[in-house]
């Protein structure tokens, strides 16, 4: 795969999905993406942006729950999201969210080499989140593998039990609406 003529590091390939490391540079505007497979070559044009954040979602309940884990890596979600494997977050708990499109890192990641080790966003102070409409503390945000970002976010202590809307922002751009994390108080 190439993005604007630059080889892109592939981390994951399936019939319907490619996880790719996009060049970590300040180029913006139209770019040509070329994917070559044994079955042929496909070309498209898209717009490169400095940031374009999005939260990964679990493929259940109309894709309303964010891909999130507790500190022990068990799944955050309502009971039954994944039978026997999911449980709500607690107010005050730090959870791990998975996302994409958070932009440049320090040090910069190479689109040719992929992600050798986790790298934080270039400007952590530009990253924010709200949970249930309340500011949430972002403790860390960075890239962990090609196309996959991690955010460690603390659930606000006063978050009521139930499904809380979650939005992350970076560089003035927000993640998609309709994303929720399930919280259950003591």
Secondary structure, 3 states (H helix, E strand, C coil): CEECCEECEEEEEECCEEEEECCCCCCCEEEEEEEEECCEEEEEEEEECCCCCEECECCCHHHCEECEECCCCCEECCCCCCCCCEECECCCCEEEEEEECCCCEECCCECCCECCCCEEECCHHHEEEEECCEEEEEEEEEEEECCEEEEEEECCCCCCCEEEEEEEEECCEECCCCCEEEECCC
